[in-house]
Amino acid sequence: MKEELDMPSSEVDQAQFVKDSALYKEFLAERAEILKHKWIESEKAGKDIGFERALLDWIVKHRSNWRDRRRKEARTEQAAS
């Protein structure tokens, strides 16, 4: 919060714009899924597999299905409103 107080108002507005953007929200949702995958796979391996390995494994095994599911959910929400 202190950082926001030190920034000029236009930079604060830009930072808020980024945080509110759909692209940033998708990035955060994808990152959360990768971290969840990292935790699960690390538990299976009995050690921390690291973010990069988890990222690559998740992309290969789960990303396309996850994106398809997100798109379907978004369309369903749009149709309902």
C-alpha positions as CSV (number, residue, x, y, z in Angstrom):
1,M,0.0,0.0,0.0
2,K,2.9,2.4,0.8
3,E,4.1,2.0,-2.8
4,E,0.8,3.3,-4.1
5,L,1.2,6.4,-1.9
6,D,4.6,7.1,-3.4
7,M,3.4,6.8,-7.0
8,P,1.8,9.7,-8.9
9,S,-1.9,9.3,-9.4
10,S,-1.6,8.4,-13.1
11,E,0.7,5.5,-12.2
12,V,-1.7,4.3,-9.5
13,D,-4.5,4.4,-12.1
14,Q,-2.4,2.4,-14.6
15,A,-1.5,-0.1,-11.9
16,Q,-5.2,-0.5,-11.0
17,F,-6.1,-0.8,-14.7
18,V,-3.6,-3.7,-15.1
19,K,-5.0,-5.4,-12.0
20,D,-8.5,-5.1,-13.2
21,S,-7.7,-6.3,-16.8
22,A,-9.1,-9.7,-17.9
23,L,-5.6,-10.7,-19.1
24,Y,-4.1,-10.2,-15.7
25,K,-6.9,-12.0,-14.0
26,E,-6.4,-15.0,-16.4
27,F,-2.7,-14.9,-15.6
28,L,-3.4,-15.1,-11.9
29,A,-5.9,-17.9,-12.4
30,E,-3.4,-19.9,-14.5
31,R,-0.6,-19.2,-12.0
32,A,-2.8,-20.5,-9.2
33,E,-3.4,-23.7,-11.1
34,I,0.3,-24.2,-11.8
35,L,1.1,-23.7,-8.1
36,K,-1.6,-26.2,-7.2
37,H,-0.1,-28.7,-9.7
38,K,3.3,-28.0,-8.2
39,W,2.1,-28.9,-4.7
40,I,0.4,-32.1,-5.9
41,E,3.3,-33.3,-7.9
42,S,5.8,-32.4,-5.2
43,E,3.8,-34.4,-2.7
44,K,3.8,-37.4,-5.1
45,A,7.6,-37.1,-5.6
46,G,8.3,-36.6,-1.9
47,K,10.2,-33.4,-2.6
48,D,9.8,-29.9,-4.1
49,I,9.8,-30.3,-7.9
50,G,10.2,-26.6,-8.5
51,F,8.1,-24.1,-10.4
52,E,9.7,-24.5,-13.8
53,R,9.2,-28.3,-13.8
54,A,5.6,-27.9,-12.6
55,L,4.9,-25.2,-15.2
56,L,6.2,-27.3,-18.1
57,D,4.4,-30.4,-16.8
58,W,1.1,-28.5,-16.3
59,I,1.3,-26.9,-19.8
60,V,1.8,-30.3,-21.5
61,K,-0.8,-32.2,-19.5
62,H,-3.5,-29.8,-18.4
63,R,-3.4,-26.3,-20.0
64,S,-5.5,-26.9,-23.1
65,N,-8.3,-28.6,-21.1
66,W,-8.1,-25.9,-18.4
67,R,-8.4,-23.1,-21.0
68,D,-11.3,-24.9,-22.8
69,R,-13.1,-25.2,-19.5
70,R,-12.5,-21.6,-18.6
71,R,-13.9,-20.5,-22.0
72,K,-17.0,-22.6,-21.6
73,E,-17.5,-21.2,-18.1
74,A,-17.1,-17.6,-19.4
75,R,-19.6,-18.2,-22.2
76,T,-22.1,-19.7,-19.7
77,E,-21.7,-16.7,-17.4
78,Q,-22.2,-14.3,-20.4
79,A,-25.3,-16.2,-21.5
80,A,-26.8,-16.0,-18.0
81,S,-26.4,-12.3,-17.7
